[in-house]
Amino acid sequence: MNRQLSVDELLWSWPTVCKAASNDWAKGFALSIMRQSKRRNWQPSPKQHALMNRMVNEVYQHRGDFDGCDDFDLIDRGDA
């Protein structure tokens, strides 16, 4: 089960999503989100957010280096 990523997390990966879009609709949607995200205080609609989340998860699942879960152990570095 994939968790719902924050808008900031999604936008961090969005350039990768734009490059990986595999059809005209996905490319158009990805580029539209990229343009809209540059507006001050922009937030995606619930439907856009869900689609963005799905697209980011699919990109990383196909790359094989992300399974949708952040299960890294926290390393305590003391008073570093």
Distance bins in CASP14 RR format, pairs under 12 A and 6 or more apart:
PFRMAT RR
TARGET T0000
AUTHOR 0000-0000-0000
RMODE 2
METHOD distances of the structure
MODEL  1
1 57 0 0 0 0 0 1 0 0 0 0 0
1 67 0 0 0 0 0 1 0 0 0 0 0
1 68 0 0 0 0 1 0 0 0 0 0 0
1 69 0 0 0 0 1 0 0 0 0 0 0
2 9 0 0 0 0 0 1 0 0 0 0 0
2 50 0 0 0 0 0 1 0 0 0 0 0
2 53 1 0 0 1 0 0 0 0 0 0 0
2 54 0 0 0 0 1 0 0 0 0 0 0
2 55 0 0 0 0 0 1 0 0 0 0 0
2 56 0 0 0 0 1 0 0 0 0 0 0
2 57 1 0 1 0 0 0 0 0 0 0 0
2 58 0 0 0 0 1 0 0 0 0 0 0
2 60 0 0 0 0 1 0 0 0 0 0 0
2 61 0 0 0 0 1 0 0 0 0 0 0
2 66 0 0 0 0 0 1 0 0 0 0 0
2 67 0 0 0 0 1 0 0 0 0 0 0
2 68 1 0 1 0 0 0 0 0 0 0 0
2 69 1 0 0 1 0 0 0 0 0 0 0
2 70 0 0 0 0 0 1 0 0 0 0 0
3 9 0 0 0 0 1 0 0 0 0 0 0
3 10 0 0 0 0 0 1 0 0 0 0 0
3 53 0 0 0 0 1 0 0 0 0 0 0
3 56 0 0 0 0 0 1 0 0 0 0 0
3 57 0 0 0 0 1 0 0 0 0 0 0
3 67 0 0 0 0 0 1 0 0 0 0 0
3 68 1 0 0 1 0 0 0 0 0 0 0
3 69 1 0 0 1 0 0 0 0 0 0 0
3 70 0 0 0 0 1 0 0 0 0 0 0
3 71 0 0 0 0 0 1 0 0 0 0 0
4 10 0 0 0 0 1 0 0 0 0 0 0
4 44 0 0 0 0 0 1 0 0 0 0 0
4 46 0 0 0 0 0 1 0 0 0 0 0
4 49 1 0 0 1 0 0 0 0 0 0 0
4 50 1 0 0 1 0 0 0 0 0 0 0
4 51 0 0 0 0 0 1 0 0 0 0 0
4 52 0 0 0 0 1 0 0 0 0 0 0
4 53 1 0 1 0 0 0 0 0 0 0 0
4 54 0 0 0 0 0 1 0 0 0 0 0
4 56 0 0 0 0 0 1 0 0 0 0 0
4 57 0 0 0 0 0 1 0 0 0 0 0
4 68 0 0 0 0 0 1 0 0 0 0 0
5 11 0 0 0 0 1 0 0 0 0 0 0
5 12 0 0 0 0 1 0 0 0 0 0 0
5 13 0 0 0 0 1 0 0 0 0 0 0
5 14 0 0 0 0 0 1 0 0 0 0 0
5 17 0 0 0 0 0 1 0 0 0 0 0
5 44 0 0 0 0 0 1 0 0 0 0 0
5 49 0 0 0 0 1 0 0 0 0 0 0
5 50 0 0 0 0 0 1 0 0 0 0 0
5 52 0 0 0 0 1 0 0 0 0 0 0
5 53 1 0 1 0 0 0 0 0 0 0 0
5 54 0 0 0 0 0 1 0 0 0 0 0
5 55 0 0 0 0 0 1 0 0 0 0 0
5 56 1 0 0 1 0 0 0 0 0 0 0
5 57 0 0 0 0 1 0 0 0 0 0 0
5 59 0 0 0 0 0 1 0 0 0 0 0
5 60 0 0 0 0 0 1 0 0 0 0 0
5 66 0 0 0 0 0 1 0 0 0 0 0
5 68 0 0 0 0 1 0 0 0 0 0 0
5 69 0 0 0 0 0 1 0 0 0 0 0
5 70 0 0 0 0 1 0 0 0 0 0 0
6 12 0 0 0 0 1 0 0 0 0 0 0
6 13 0 0 0 0 0 1 0 0 0 0 0
6 43 0 0 0 0 0 1 0 0 0 0 0
6 44 0 0 0 0 0 1 0 0 0 0 0
6 49 0 0 0 0 1 0 0 0 0 0 0
6 52 0 0 0 0 0 1 0 0 0 0 0
6 53 0 0 0 0 1 0 0 0 0 0 0
6 56 0 0 0 0 0 1 0 0 0 0 0
7 13 0 0 0 0 0 1 0 0 0 0 0
7 14 0 0 0 0 1 0 0 0 0 0 0
7 33 0 0 0 0 0 1 0 0 0 0 0
7 36 0 0 0 0 0 1 0 0 0 0 0
7 37 0 0 0 0 1 0 0 0 0 0 0
7 41 0 0 0 0 0 1 0 0 0 0 0
7 42 0 0 0 0 1 0 0 0 0 0 0
7 43 1 0 0 1 0 0 0 0 0 0 0
7 44 1 0 0 1 0 0 0 0 0 0 0
7 45 0 0 0 0 0 1 0 0 0 0 0
7 46 0 0 0 0 0 1 0 0 0 0 0
7 48 0 0 0 0 1 0 0 0 0 0 0
7 49 1 0 0 1 0 0 0 0 0 0 0
7 50 0 0 0 0 0 1 0 0 0 0 0
7 52 1 0 0 1 0 0 0 0 0 0 0
7 53 0 0 0 0 1 0 0 0 0 0 0
7 56 0 0 0 0 0 1 0 0 0 0 0
8 14 0 0 0 0 0 1 0 0 0 0 0
8 37 0 0 0 0 0 1 0 0 0 0 0
8 43 0 0 0 0 0 1 0 0 0 0 0
8 44 0 0 0 0 0 1 0 0 0 0 0
8 49 0 0 0 0 0 1 0 0 0 0 0
8 52 0 0 0 0 0 1 0 0 0 0 0
8 56 0 0 0 0 0 1 0 0 0 0 0
9 17 0 0 0 0 0 1 0 0 0 0 0
9 49 0 0 0 0 0 1 0 0 0 0 0
9 52 0 0 0 0 1 0 0 0 0 0 0
9 53 0 0 0 0 1 0 0 0 0 0 0
9 56 1 0 0 1 0 0 0 0 0 0 0
9 57 0 0 0 0 0 1 0 0 0 0 0
9 60 0 0 0 0 0 1 0 0 0 0 0
9 66 0 0 0 0 0 1 0 0 0 0 0
9 68 0 0 0 0 0 1 0 0 0 0 0
9 70 0 0 0 0 1 0 0 0 0 0 0
10 16 0 0 0 0 0 1 0 0 0 0 0
10 17 0 0 0 0 1 0 0 0 0 0 0
10 30 0 0 0 0 0 1 0 0 0 0 0
10 33 0 0 0 0 1 0 0 0 0 0 0
10 34 0 0 0 0 0 1 0 0 0 0 0
10 37 0 0 0 0 1 0 0 0 0 0 0
10 43 0 0 0 0 0 1 0 0 0 0 0
10 44 0 0 0 0 1 0 0 0 0 0 0
10 48 0 0 0 0 1 0 0 0 0 0 0
10 49 1 0 0 1 0 0 0 0 0 0 0
10 50 0 0 0 0 0 1 0 0 0 0 0
10 51 0 0 0 0 1 0 0 0 0 0 0
10 52 1 0 1 0 0 0 0 0 0 0 0
10 53 1 0 0 1 0 0 0 0 0 0 0
10 54 0 0 0 0 0 1 0 0 0 0 0
10 55 0 0 0 0 1 0 0 0 0 0 0
10 56 1 0 1 0 0 0 0 0 0 0 0
10 57 0 0 0 0 1 0 0 0 0 0 0
10 59 0 0 0 0 0 1 0 0 0 0 0
10 60 0 0 0 0 0 1 0 0 0 0 0
11 17 0 0 0 0 1 0 0 0 0 0 0
11 18 0 0 0 0 0 1 0 0 0 0 0
11 30 0 0 0 0 0 1 0 0 0 0 0
11 33 0 0 0 0 1 0 0 0 0 0 0
11 34 0 0 0 0 1 0 0 0 0 0 0
11 36 0 0 0 0 0 1 0 0 0 0 0
11 37 1 0 1 0 0 0 0 0 0 0 0
11 38 0 0 0 0 0 1 0 0 0 0 0
11 42 0 0 0 0 1 0 0 0 0 0 0
11 43 0 0 0 0 0 1 0 0 0 0 0
11 44 0 0 0 0 1 0 0 0 0 0 0
11 48 0 0 0 0 0 1 0 0 0 0 0
11 49 0 0 0 0 0 1 0 0 0 0 0
11 52 0 0 0 0 1 0 0 0 0 0 0
11 53 0 0 0 0 0 1 0 0 0 0 0
11 55 0 0 0 0 0 1 0 0 0 0 0
11 56 0 0 0 0 1 0 0 0 0 0 0
12 37 0 0 0 0 0 1 0 0 0 0 0
12 52 0 0 0 0 0 1 0 0 0 0 0
12 56 0 0 0 0 1 0 0 0 0 0 0
12 60 0 0 0 0 0 1 0 0 0 0 0
13 19 0 0 0 0 0 1 0 0 0 0 0
13 20 0 0 0 0 1 0 0 0 0 0 0
13 30 0 0 0 0 0 1 0 0 0 0 0
13 33 0 0 0 0 0 1 0 0 0 0 0
13 34 0 0 0 0 0 1 0 0 0 0 0
13 52 0 0 0 0 1 0 0 0 0 0 0
13 53 0 0 0 0 0 1 0 0 0 0 0
13 55 0 0 0 0 1 0 0 0 0 0 0
13 56 1 0 1 0 0 0 0 0 0 0 0
13 57 0 0 0 0 1 0 0 0 0 0 0
13 58 0 0 0 0 0 1 0 0 0 0 0
13 59 1 0 0 1 0 0 0 0 0 0 0
13 60 1 0 0 1 0 0 0 0 0 0 0
13 63 0 0 0 0 0 1 0 0 0 0 0
13 66 0 0 0 0 1 0 0 0 0 0 0
13 68 0 0 0 0 0 1 0 0 0 0 0
14 20 0 0 0 0 0 1 0 0 0 0 0
14 21 0 0 0 0 0 1 0 0 0 0 0
14 29 0 0 0 0 0 1 0 0 0 0 0
14 30 1 0 0 1 0 0 0 0 0 0 0
14 31 0 0 0 0 1 0 0 0 0 0 0
14 32 0 0 0 0 0 1 0 0 0 0 0
14 33 1 0 0 1 0 0 0 0 0 0 0
14 34 1 0 0 1 0 0 0 0 0 0 0
14 35 0 0 0 0 0 1 0 0 0 0 0
14 36 0 0 0 0 0 1 0 0 0 0 0
14 37 1 0 0 1 0 0 0 0 0 0 0
14 38 0 0 0 0 0 1 0 0 0 0 0
14 44 0 0 0 0 0 1 0 0 0 0 0
14 48 0 0 0 0 0 1 0 0 0 0 0
14 51 0 0 0 0 0 1 0 0 0 0 0
14 52 1 0 0 1 0 0 0 0 0 0 0
14 53 0 0 0 0 0 1 0 0 0 0 0
14 55 0 0 0 0 1 0 0 0 0 0 0
14 56 1 0 0 1 0 0 0 0 0 0 0
14 59 0 0 0 0 1 0 0 0 0 0 0
15 21 0 0 0 0 0 1 0 0 0 0 0
15 30 0 0 0 0 1 0 0 0 0 0 0
15 31 0 0 0 0 0 1 0 0 0 0 0
15 33 0 0 0 0 0 1 0 0 0 0 0
15 34 1 0 0 1 0 0 0 0 0 0 0
15 37 0 0 0 0 0 1 0 0 0 0 0
15 56 0 0 0 0 0 1 0 0 0 0 0
15 59 0 0 0 0 0 1 0 0 0 0 0
16 30 0 0 0 0 1 0 0 0 0 0 0
16 34 0 0 0 0 0 1 0 0 0 0 0
16 55 0 0 0 0 1 0 0 0 0 0 0
16 56 0 0 0 0 1 0 0 0 0 0 0
16 57 0 0 0 0 0 1 0 0 0 0 0
16 58 0 0 0 0 0 1 0 0 0 0 0
16 59 1 0 1 0 0 0 0 0 0 0 0
16 60 0 0 0 0 1 0 0 0 0 0 0
16 62 0 0 0 0 0 1 0 0 0 0 0
16 63 0 0 0 0 1 0 0 0 0 0 0
16 65 0 0 0 0 0 1 0 0 0 0 0
16 66 0 0 0 0 0 1 0 0 0 0 0
17 26 0 0 0 0 1 0 0 0 0 0 0
17 27 0 0 0 0 1 0 0 0 0 0 0
17 28 0 0 0 0 0 1 0 0 0 0 0
17 29 0 0 0 0 1 0 0 0 0 0 0
17 30 1 0 1 0 0 0 0 0 0 0 0
17 31 0 0 0 0 0 1 0 0 0 0 0
17 32 0 0 0 0 0 1 0 0 0 0 0
17 33 0 0 0 0 1 0 0 0 0 0 0
17 34 0 0 0 0 1 0 0 0 0 0 0
17 37 0 0 0 0 0 1 0 0 0 0 0
17 51 0 0 0 0 0 1 0 0 0 0 0
17 52 1 0 0 1 0 0 0 0 0 0 0
17 53 0 0 0 0 0 1 0 0 0 0 0
17 54 0 0 0 0 0 1 0 0 0 0 0
17 55 1 0 1 0 0 0 0 0 0 0 0
17 56 1 0 1 0 0 0 0 0 0 0 0
17 57 0 0 0 0 0 1 0 0 0 0 0
17 58 0 0 0 0 1 0 0 0 0 0 0
17 59 1 0 1 0 0 0 0 0 0 0 0
17 60 0 0 0 0 1 0 0 0 0 0 0
17 62 0 0 0 0 0 1 0 0 0 0 0
17 63 0 0 0 0 0 1 0 0 0 0 0
18 26 0 0 0 0 1 0 0 0 0 0 0
18 27 1 0 0 1 0 0 0 0 0 0 0
18 28 0 0 0 0 1 0 0 0 0 0 0
18 29 0 0 0 0 1 0 0 0 0 0 0
18 30 1 0 1 0 0 0 0 0 0 0 0
18 31 1 0 0 1 0 0 0 0 0 0 0
18 32 0 0 0 0 0 1 0 0 0 0 0
18 33 0 0 0 0 1 0 0 0 0 0 0
18 34 1 0 0 1 0 0 0 0 0 0 0
18 35 0 0 0 0 0 1 0 0 0 0 0
18 37 0 0 0 0 0 1 0 0 0 0 0
18 52 0 0 0 0 0 1 0 0 0 0 0
18 55 0 0 0 0 1 0 0 0 0 0 0
18 56 0 0 0 0 0 1 0 0 0 0 0
18 59 0 0 0 0 1 0 0 0 0 0 0
19 26 0 0 0 0 0 1 0 0 0 0 0
19 27 0 0 0 0 1 0 0 0 0 0 0
19 30 0 0 0 0 1 0 0 0 0 0 0
19 31 0 0 0 0 0 1 0 0 0 0 0
19 34 0 0 0 0 0 1 0 0 0 0 0
19 55 0 0 0 0 0 1 0 0 0 0 0
19 59 0 0 0 0 1 0 0 0 0 0 0
19 63 0 0 0 0 0 1 0 0 0 0 0
20 26 0 0 0 0 1 0 0 0 0 0 0
20 27 0 0 0 0 1 0 0 0 0 0 0
20 30 0 0 0 0 1 0 0 0 0 0 0
20 55 0 0 0 0 1 0 0 0 0 0 0
20 56 0 0 0 0 1 0 0 0 0 0 0
20 57 0 0 0 0 0 1 0 0 0 0 0
20 58 0 0 0 0 1 0 0 0 0 0 0
20 59 1 0 1 0 0 0 0 0 0 0 0
20 60 0 0 0 0 1 0 0 0 0 0 0
20 61 0 0 0 0 0 1 0 0 0 0 0
20 62 1 0 0 1 0 0 0 0 0 0 0
20 63 0 0 0 0 1 0 0 0 0 0 0
21 27 1 0 1 0 0 0 0 0 0 0 0
21 28 1 0 0 1 0 0 0 0 0 0 0
21 29 1 0 0 1 0 0 0 0 0 0 0
21 30 1 0 1 0 0 0 0 0 0 0 0
21 31 0 0 0 0 1 0 0 0 0 0 0
21 32 0 0 0 0 0 1 0 0 0 0 0
21 33 0 0 0 0 0 1 0 0 0 0 0
21 34 0 0 0 0 0 1 0 0 0 0 0
21 51 0 0 0 0 0 1 0 0 0 0 0
21 55 1 0 0 1 0 0 0 0 0 0 0
21 56 0 0 0 0 0 1 0 0 0 0 0
21 58 0 0 0 0 0 1 0 0 0 0 0
21 59 0 0 0 0 1 0 0 0 0 0 0
22 28 0 0 0 0 0 1 0 0 0 0 0
22 29 0 0 0 0 0 1 0 0 0 0 0
22 30 0 0 0 0 0 1 0 0 0 0 0
22 55 0 0 0 0 0 1 0 0 0 0 0
22 58 0 0 0 0 1 0 0 0 0 0 0
22 59 0 0 0 0 0 1 0 0 0 0 0
22 62 0 0 0 0 1 0 0 0 0 0 0
23 29 0 0 0 0 1 0 0 0 0 0 0
23 30 0 0 0 0 0 1 0 0 0 0 0
23 55 0 0 0 0 0 1 0 0 0 0 0
24 30 0 0 0 0 0 1 0 0 0 0 0
24 31 0 0 0 0 0 1 0 0 0 0 0
25 31 0 0 0 0 0 1 0 0 0 0 0
25 32 0 0 0 0 0 1 0 0 0 0 0
25 51 0 0 0 0 0 1 0 0 0 0 0
25 55 0 0 0 0 0 1 0 0 0 0 0
26 32 0 0 0 0 0 1 0 0 0 0 0
26 33 0 0 0 0 0 1 0 0 0 0 0
26 51 0 0 0 0 1 0 0 0 0 0 0
26 52 0 0 0 0 0 1 0 0 0 0 0
26 54 0 0 0 0 0 1 0 0 0 0 0
26 55 1 0 0 1 0 0 0 0 0 0 0
26 58 0 0 0 0 1 0 0 0 0 0 0
26 59 0 0 0 0 0 1 0 0 0 0 0
27 33 0 0 0 0 0 1 0 0 0 0 0
27 34 0 0 0 0 0 1 0 0 0 0 0
27 55 0 0 0 0 0 1 0 0 0 0 0
28 34 0 0 0 0 1 0 0 0 0 0 0
28 35 0 0 0 0 1 0 0 0 0 0 0
28 36 0 0 0 0 0 1 0 0 0 0 0
28 51 0 0 0 0 0 1 0 0 0 0 0
28 55 0 0 0 0 0 1 0 0 0 0 0
29 35 0 0 0 0 0 1 0 0 0 0 0
29 36 0 0 0 0 0 1 0 0 0 0 0
29 44 0 0 0 0 0 1 0 0 0 0 0
29 47 0 0 0 0 0 1 0 0 0 0 0
29 48 0 0 0 0 1 0 0 0 0 0 0
29 51 1 0 0 1 0 0 0 0 0 0 0
29 52 0 0 0 0 1 0 0 0 0 0 0
29 54 0 0 0 0 0 1 0 0 0 0 0
29 55 1 0 0 1 0 0 0 0 0 0 0
30 36 0 0 0 0 0 1 0 0 0 0 0
30 37 0 0 0 0 0 1 0 0 0 0 0
30 48 0 0 0 0 0 1 0 0 0 0 0
30 51 0 0 0 0 1 0 0 0 0 0 0
30 52 0 0 0 0 1 0 0 0 0 0 0
30 54 0 0 0 0 0 1 0 0 0 0 0
30 55 1 0 0 1 0 0 0 0 0 0 0
30 56 0 0 0 0 0 1 0 0 0 0 0
30 58 0 0 0 0 0 1 0 0 0 0 0
30 59 0 0 0 0 0 1 0 0 0 0 0
31 37 0 0 0 0 0 1 0 0 0 0 0
31 38 0 0 0 0 0 1 0 0 0 0 0
32 38 0 0 0 0 0 1 0 0 0 0 0
32 39 0 0 0 0 0 1 0 0 0 0 0
32 42 0 0 0 0 0 1 0 0 0 0 0
32 44 0 0 0 0 0 1 0 0 0 0 0
32 45 0 0 0 0 0 1 0 0 0 0 0
32 48 0 0 0 0 1 0 0 0 0 0 0
32 51 0 0 0 0 0 1 0 0 0 0 0
32 52 0 0 0 0 0 1 0 0 0 0 0
33 39 0 0 0 0 0 1 0 0 0 0 0
33 42 0 0 0 0 1 0 0 0 0 0 0
33 43 0 0 0 0 0 1 0 0 0 0 0
33 44 1 0 0 1 0 0 0 0 0 0 0
33 45 0 0 0 0 0 1 0 0 0 0 0
33 47 0 0 0 0 0 1 0 0 0 0 0
33 48 1 0 0 1 0 0 0 0 0 0 0
33 49 0 0 0 0 1 0 0 0 0 0 0
33 51 0 0 0 0 1 0 0 0 0 0 0
33 52 1 0 0 1 0 0 0 0 0 0 0
33 53 0 0 0 0 0 1 0 0 0 0 0
33 55 0 0 0 0 1 0 0 0 0 0 0
33 56 0 0 0 0 0 1 0 0 0 0 0
34 42 0 0 0 0 0 1 0 0 0 0 0
34 44 0 0 0 0 0 1 0 0 0 0 0
34 52 0 0 0 0 0 1 0 0 0 0 0
34 55 0 0 0 0 0 1 0 0 0 0 0
35 42 0 0 0 0 1 0 0 0 0 0 0
36 42 1 0 1 0 0 0 0 0 0 0 0
36 43 0 0 0 0 1 0 0 0 0 0 0
36 44 1 0 0 1 0 0 0 0 0 0 0
36 45 0 0 0 0 0 1 0 0 0 0 0
36 48 0 0 0 0 1 0 0 0 0 0 0
36 52 0 0 0 0 0 1 0 0 0 0 0
37 43 0 0 0 0 1 0 0 0 0 0 0
37 44 0 0 0 0 1 0 0 0 0 0 0
37 48 0 0 0 0 0 1 0 0 0 0 0
37 49 0 0 0 0 0 1 0 0 0 0 0
37 52 0 0 0 0 1 0 0 0 0 0 0
42 48 0 0 0 0 0 1 0 0 0 0 0
42 49 0 0 0 0 0 1 0 0 0 0 0
43 49 0 0 0 0 1 0 0 0 0 0 0
43 52 0 0 0 0 0 1 0 0 0 0 0
44 50 0 0 0 0 1 0 0 0 0 0 0
44 51 0 0 0 0 1 0 0 0 0 0 0
44 52 1 0 0 1 0 0 0 0 0 0 0
44 53 0 0 0 0 1 0 0 0 0 0 0
44 55 0 0 0 0 0 1 0 0 0 0 0
45 51 0 0 0 0 1 0 0 0 0 0 0
45 52 0 0 0 0 0 1 0 0 0 0 0
46 52 0 0 0 0 0 1 0 0 0 0 0
46 53 0 0 0 0 0 1 0 0 0 0 0
47 53 0 0 0 0 0 1 0 0 0 0 0
47 54 0 0 0 0 0 1 0 0 0 0 0
48 54 0 0 0 0 0 1 0 0 0 0 0
48 55 0 0 0 0 0 1 0 0 0 0 0
49 55 0 0 0 0 0 1 0 0 0 0 0
49 56 0 0 0 0 0 1 0 0 0 0 0
50 56 0 0 0 0 0 1 0 0 0 0 0
50 57 0 0 0 0 0 1 0 0 0 0 0
51 57 0 0 0 0 0 1 0 0 0 0 0
51 58 0 0 0 0 0 1 0 0 0 0 0
52 58 0 0 0 0 0 1 0 0 0 0 0
52 59 0 0 0 0 0 1 0 0 0 0 0
53 59 0 0 0 0 0 1 0 0 0 0 0
53 60 0 0 0 0 0 1 0 0 0 0 0
53 68 0 0 0 0 0 1 0 0 0 0 0
54 60 0 0 0 0 0 1 0 0 0 0 0
54 61 0 0 0 0 0 1 0 0 0 0 0
54 68 0 0 0 0 0 1 0 0 0 0 0
55 61 0 0 0 0 0 1 0 0 0 0 0
55 62 0 0 0 0 0 1 0 0 0 0 0
56 62 0 0 0 0 0 1 0 0 0 0 0
56 63 0 0 0 0 0 1 0 0 0 0 0
56 66 0 0 0 0 1 0 0 0 0 0 0
56 68 0 0 0 0 1 0 0 0 0 0 0
57 63 0 0 0 0 0 1 0 0 0 0 0
57 64 0 0 0 0 0 1 0 0 0 0 0
57 66 0 0 0 0 1 0 0 0 0 0 0
57 67 0 0 0 0 1 0 0 0 0 0 0
57 68 1 0 1 0 0 0 0 0 0 0 0
57 69 0 0 0 0 0 1 0 0 0 0 0
58 64 0 0 0 0 0 1 0 0 0 0 0
58 66 0 0 0 0 0 1 0 0 0 0 0
58 68 0 0 0 0 0 1 0 0 0 0 0
59 65 0 0 0 0 0 1 0 0 0 0 0
59 66 0 0 0 0 1 0 0 0 0 0 0
59 68 0 0 0 0 0 1 0 0 0 0 0
60 66 1 1 0 0 0 0 0 0 0 0 0
60 67 1 0 0 1 0 0 0 0 0 0 0
60 68 1 0 0 1 0 0 0 0 0 0 0
60 69 0 0 0 0 0 1 0 0 0 0 0
60 70 0 0 0 0 0 1 0 0 0 0 0
61 67 1 0 0 1 0 0 0 0 0 0 0
61 68 1 0 0 1 0 0 0 0 0 0 0
61 69 0 0 0 0 0 1 0 0 0 0 0
66 72 0 0 0 0 0 1 0 0 0 0 0
END
